[in-house]
């Protein structure tokens, strides 16, 4: 984790959720519970996006800590919105090892007498609404930043692009499972960049830099670094989604296989002679532990796991090359280089 103090972000988030729960009380207990679940969805993460905002702002000589904190909160709420909506798309009931908004409200409906289909509707409706609320608040925070209008407009443009591109990537991630042609690794990497890298790393870094009044060259460099390191992190996420320790990651190691999610693991495996032996298990909704173990063994044996890990390492190396060639302050370069190393260290 980037070693940037985010205590101000935590305290401001606590105040925001407390005020929202109080406000929600006028609209009934279900709405209060929705805000409780939204706060829980925001909690437990590593706060990487706020840390990137603050690192760029502080590292480039920013002088507005209050605005930087609000900007950091906006990007954390954007992330919260996306993971809640992603759980709806993936039909996941658990996030970070705990019941998510979808699962909590489905259980709430069932406990109050809803049948299975009604309970599912409860969960999906609550999750969609919670994600919408977080997304709306992210925009509102930036729109109300007490900064000059030109800078505020530039940051809003960064946020708008992040949402626009991420939506394209999310749609591609879903439709890739039934693509009429075999997707190659470049196709998969493009989806990772769109779905995750832009909003997770590129946008927070650039927004923090813009707030600090950084040069166009520094902003562009941080964008390139952010895209590369964002892809590296998503590659390792895909590895952990198949080979990880569920007790540590809180992430299922069969969900991606059951969904048939096209990752670089599968894109590479399709090019090997071993693919026909595992193809029947990819996208199998009732994939059992024995079958999943066979798929993992095959992905390791045919070199797909090593190939994906090397791709992550290559992207980290490229990201660090961007830093080395830049005119960014040395302390910021060192900070971001350490952050980059986390992308590959987490799969050891």
C-alpha positions, 0 to 999 in steps of 0.5 A, a space after each residue: 500500500 502506498 504510505 500516504 496518510 488517509 486518516 482524513 479520508 476515513 473520518 470524512 467517509 464516516 461523517 458522510 455515511 453518518 449524515 446520510 443514514 440520519 437523512 435516510 431515516 425519514 424514508 423508512 428502515 429499509 432505506 437506512 439499511 441500504 445506507 448501512 450496506 453501502 457503508 459496509 461496501 465501502 469499508 474493508 478495502 485498501 483505499 488505494 485510489 484515495 492514496 493515489 490521489 493524495 500521492 499525486 497531489 502531495 508529491 507534485 506540490 499541491 497546497 489544498 489538502 481539504 480539496 485533495 481529501 474530498 477528491 480522494 473520497 470521490 474516487 473511493 465512492 466511484 470504486 464502491 459504485 463499480 464493485 457493487 454494480 459488478 456484483 450484480 453483473 456477476 451475480 455474486 453474493 459475497 465481497 471481501 469474504 462478507 455478504 455484499 449489498 446484493 446478498 444482504 438484501 436478498 436475505 433481508 427479503 427472504 427473512 421477511 417472507 419474500 419467495 426466492 424470486 422476490 428476494 432476488 429482486 430485493 437484492 438486485 434493486 438494493 445493489 443497483 440503487 446503492 451503486 447509483 447513490 455512490 456514483 452520484 455522490 462522487 460526481 457531486 463532491 467534485 462538482 462542489 470542490 472549492 477550487 477554480 472553475 477551470 481546474 474543477 472542469 478538468 477534474 470532472 472531465 477525468 471522472 467522466 472519462 473514467 466512467 465512460 471507459 469503464 462502462 465499455 470495459 465492463 460490457 466487453 468483459 461480459 460479452 467476451 464470454 460469447 465472442 464469435 471469434 477467439 479472443 487473443 491476449 491483446 483483446 483481453 488486455 484492452 478490456 482490462 485497461 478499459 474496465 479497471 486500469 483507467 478508473 483505478 489508477 490512471 484517473 486518481 493519479 491524474 486528478 490529484 496532479 491536476 489539482 496540484 497544478 502539475 505540468 501537462 508532461 507530468 500528468 501525461 506520464 502519470 496517465 501512462 504509468 497508471 494504465 500500465 500498473 492498473 493492468 498489472 494489478 488486474 492480471 494478478 487479480 485474475 490469477 488470484 481469482 483462480 489460484 488464490 487463497 479464498 480465506 485471504 483474498 475473500 474472492 472465490 476461486 471457482 466463480 471466474 471459471 464457472 462464468 467462463 470469464 475470458 482472462 489471459 489465462 484462458 486466452 493463452 490456454 486456448 493456444 496450447 494442445 491442452 485446451 481441449 481437455 479443460 474447455 468443457 469445464 470453462 463456463 460450467 455453472 456447476 463446476 465442482 472442486 475436483 474439476 476446478 483443481 484439474 483446470 488449475 493443474 492444466 493451466 499451470 502445466 501448459 504454461 498459462 499461469 506462468 505466462 500471465 504472471 510474466 505479463 504482470 511483471 512486464 507491465 510493472 517493468 514498463 510502468 517503472 520505466 515510465 517513472 525513470 524517464 520522467 521529471 517527476 519528483 524523486 520522492 513521488 517516483 520512489 513511492 509509485 515504484 513501491 506501489 508498482 511492486 505490490 502488483 506482482 508481490 501479492 501473487 507470491 
